[in-house]
Amino acid sequence: MSENIPQKKRPLPMFWLVFISSLIIFALMLLFQPNREGVDDKNLPWNAHFNAQGQLETMGLIIGQSTVNDAIKLYGKDVEVKLFSDLDESNKSVEAYFPVMYIGSIKAALALGITAPEELKQKAFDNGKKIVMSSTGGREIELYNADKLSFMDLPISSATLLPRKHLTERAIQMRFGEPDRKETQSDGLEHWFFNALGLELIIDPEGPEALQYTNQSYP
């Protein structure tokens, strides 16, 4: 009688192991991607506009009216609130910074200037948790939570978008049109002004562009 000798299973070729692993990793990446809903076209950066009250509406926010809490509803809770001043402690300003936010498929950082009374800024400065030198040579003050919260419902004075991807001049012109004025300023960079958008766009060949929106009407 012949015996049935069990056959050993041949291992999968390395190619198939790598292929299957890649599929699993790709599926996990899709599963854990941030949930980003479609954005209203009017909130896209190139569709900024002044409303009937003369206030600039951009990226779902109204300059001079919307607050940091309004921005959190749109762009998430990952936000830092910091106070800045010159070295002599003058010219204090408050900023809310979203390190990562999305407008549709656009990945960027967002900085919001906050309009705050001088006495409130001084109180937060005096209570400061830590003071370090800022990248511009001034002071950057880290705040305690209680002081951060005191700025959350105050109106924003500006919105600066910092896209993660470099914008070519062609891409800018396709989305925003031709600027009303181009000007090389003391920083050595070109500043493009779009009057109807309330936008000053800073062109930096070595880094991300900065799109600064304010209620200012550029001449």
Solvent accessible surface area in square Angstrom, and as a share of the most:
residue,aa,sasa,rsa
1,M,239,1.07
2,S,106,0.68
3,E,152,0.68
4,N,152,0.78
5,I,142,0.72
6,P,118,0.74
7,Q,168,0.75
8,K,191,0.81
9,K,193,0.82
10,R,223,0.81
11,P,123,0.77
12,L,100,0.50
13,P,78,0.49
14,M,137,0.61
15,F,136,0.57
16,W,119,0.42
17,L,83,0.41
18,V,86,0.50
19,F,91,0.38
20,I,76,0.39
21,S,55,0.36
22,S,59,0.38
23,L,93,0.46
24,I,99,0.50
25,I,103,0.52
26,F,116,0.48
27,A,57,0.44
28,L,87,0.43
29,M,123,0.55
30,L,100,0.50
31,L,128,0.64
32,F,154,0.64
33,Q,105,0.47
34,P,77,0.48
35,N,142,0.73
36,R,97,0.36
37,E,144,0.65
38,G,80,0.77
39,V,48,0.27
40,D,76,0.40
41,D,100,0.52
42,K,121,0.51
43,N,30,0.15
44,L,27,0.13
45,P,2,0.01
46,W,51,0.18
47,N,56,0.29
48,A,4,0.03
49,H,71,0.32
50,F,67,0.28
51,N,31,0.16
52,A,103,0.80
53,Q,139,0.62
54,G,44,0.42
55,Q,44,0.20
56,L,0,0.00
57,E,47,0.21
58,T,2,0.01
59,M,1,0.00
60,G,37,0.36
61,L,1,0.01
62,I,39,0.20
63,I,1,0.01
64,G,38,0.37
65,Q,103,0.46
66,S,11,0.07
67,T,20,0.12
68,V,0,0.00
69,N,49,0.25
70,D,52,0.27
71,A,0,0.00
72,I,31,0.16
73,K,165,0.70
74,L,88,0.44
75,Y,32,0.12
76,G,34,0.33
77,K,178,0.75
78,D,85,0.44
79,V,33,0.19
80,E,72,0.32
81,V,5,0.03
82,K,62,0.26
83,L,0,0.00
84,F,53,0.22
85,S,7,0.05
86,D,58,0.30
87,L,99,0.49
88,D,109,0.57
89,E,72,0.32
90,S,46,0.30
91,N,115,0.59
92,K,27,0.12
93,S,56,0.36
94,V,5,0.03
95,E,57,0.26
96,A,0,0.00
97,Y,69,0.26
98,F,0,0.00
99,P,29,0.18
100,V,56,0.32
101,M,3,0.01
102,Y,56,0.21
103,I,2,0.01
104,G,22,0.21
105,S,109,0.70
106,I,37,0.19
107,K,82,0.35
108,A,0,0.00
109,A,5,0.04
110,L,0,0.00
111,A,12,0.09
112,L,0,0.00
113,G,16,0.15
114,I,12,0.06
115,T,75,0.44
116,A,15,0.11
117,P,63,0.39
118,E,115,0.51
119,E,129,0.58
120,L,40,0.20
121,K,18,0.08
122,Q,71,0.32
123,K,118,0.50
124,A,1,0.01
125,F,18,0.07
126,D,100,0.52
127,N,63,0.33
128,G,25,0.24
129,K,110,0.47
130,K,115,0.49
131,I,77,0.39
132,V,69,0.40
133,M,120,0.53
134,S,16,0.11
135,S,124,0.80
136,T,128,0.74
137,G,36,0.34
138,G,11,0.10
139,R,65,0.24
140,E,35,0.16
141,I,0,0.00
142,E,57,0.26
143,L,4,0.02
144,Y,112,0.43
145,N,110,0.56
146,A,79,0.61
147,D,13,0.07
148,K,58,0.24
149,L,123,0.61
150,S,45,0.29
151,F,0,0.00
152,M,19,0.08
153,D,102,0.53
154,L,41,0.20
155,P,47,0.30
156,I,0,0.00
157,S,51,0.33
158,S,25,0.16
159,A,0,0.00
160,T,23,0.13
161,L,2,0.01
162,L,49,0.24
163,P,7,0.04
164,R,124,0.45
165,K,165,0.70
166,H,104,0.46
167,L,45,0.22
168,T,71,0.42
169,E,90,0.41
170,R,175,0.64
171,A,40,0.31
172,I,1,0.01
173,Q,61,0.27
174,M,133,0.60
175,R,143,0.52
176,F,26,0.11
177,G,30,0.29
178,E,123,0.55
179,P,19,0.12
180,D,91,0.47
181,R,76,0.28
182,K,97,0.41
183,E,66,0.30
184,T,93,0.54
185,Q,61,0.27
186,S,128,0.83
187,D,81,0.42
188,G,55,0.52
189,L,44,0.22
190,E,67,0.30
191,H,8,0.04
192,W,1,0.00
193,F,7,0.03
194,F,6,0.03
195,N,49,0.25
196,A,78,0.60
197,L,24,0.12
198,G,0,0.00
199,L,0,0.00
200,E,25,0.11
201,L,0,0.00
202,I,23,0.12
203,I,17,0.09
204,D,37,0.19
205,P,106,0.67
206,E,169,0.76
207,G,20,0.19
208,P,73,0.46
209,E,0,0.00
210,A,16,0.12
211,L,2,0.01
212,Q,59,0.26
213,Y,0,0.00
214,T,32,0.19
215,N,57,0.29
216,Q,102,0.45
217,S,94,0.61
218,Y,15,0.06
219,P,132,0.83
